[in-house]
Amino acid sequence: MGEDSNDTGVNGTGQDEARSIAQIRKGRNRVLGLALAAFVVLVFFISIAKMS
């Protein structure tokens, strides 16, 4: 019984880690997306300023 409860604990921890990894990846993707969008906007405004 002790081994079963330890196995369940490890599996539960693995699932928790998988969820946290997914959350970390999702947050990182959002930050990278926002940074890319900010870069595109910056390049757009610089190109508009050079035309003037």
N, C-alpha and C positions, 0 to 999 in steps of 0.2 A: 504494500500500500504506500509506503514511503516513496518508492521509486515512481509510482504512478503520479503522486501529487507533485513530485519534482519535475516529471516530464510535462505535466500540465502547466506548471509554472513557467517552464522554459518556452513551451508553445505559446502561452499567453504573452510572455515577454516578447517573443518573436513577432507576434501579431501587433503588439503595441509599437515595437520598433518599426515595423513595416508602415504602420499608419503615420508615425512621426516622420519617417523618411519621405513619405508621399506628401505630407504637409510642408516639409522643408523644401522639397522639389517644386511644389506649387508656388510657394512664396518666392523662391529664387527665380522662377520663370516670370512671375509678375514683375519683379524688380528689373529683370533684364528687358522685359517688354517695355516698361516705362522708360528705362534708360535709352533704349533704341528709338522710341517715339520722341523723346526729348532731343536726341541727336538729330533726327530728321527735321524737327521743327527748327532747331538751331541752324542747320545748313540752309533751310528754306529762307529764314530771315536774313542770313548773311548774303545769300544770292540776291535777294530783293534789295538789300542795301547797296550792293555793288552795282546794280543796274541804275540806281538813282544818281 
